[in-house]
Amino acid sequence: QVQLVESGGGLVQAGGSLRLSCAASGRTFSKHAMGWFRQAPGKEREFVATISWSGGSTYYADSVKGRFTIARDNAKNTVYLQMNSLKPEDTAVYYCAAVLDTGPAIRSTPYQYDYWGQGTQVTVSS
């Protein structure tokens, strides 16, 4: 069982930056692939980024590539999402997710994750 708690959301102007954190409980964090998703009002939850259990592989949605960076610190049981050059269309609730996986597969759909945090709101004003 893994419990996830996101933090770092807030209100920022377009062009600004935020760093989201997701703290995980449990001793097996390093064996989990991690992902970030987001959901805007009236829209489906969409993939943002994922990182492998070791941190050696990352994958991004086209909409955030070059602006967002996912990273993890297994010693701290934490995954991060650095968001730069934010746009109003990035406004959403951001969720982190985890799945027990030490393989190479890229997991970019919500159905591929077993554990979810409660989300943190990111609002980008124009």
Buried (B, 14 or more C-beta within 10 A) or exposed (E): EBEBBBEBBEEBEEEBEBEBBBBBEBEBBBBBBBBBBBBBEEEEBBBBBBBBBEBEEBBBBEBBEEBBBBBBEBEEBBBBBBBBEBBEEBBBBBBBBBBEBEEEEEBBEBEBBEBBBEBBEBBBEE
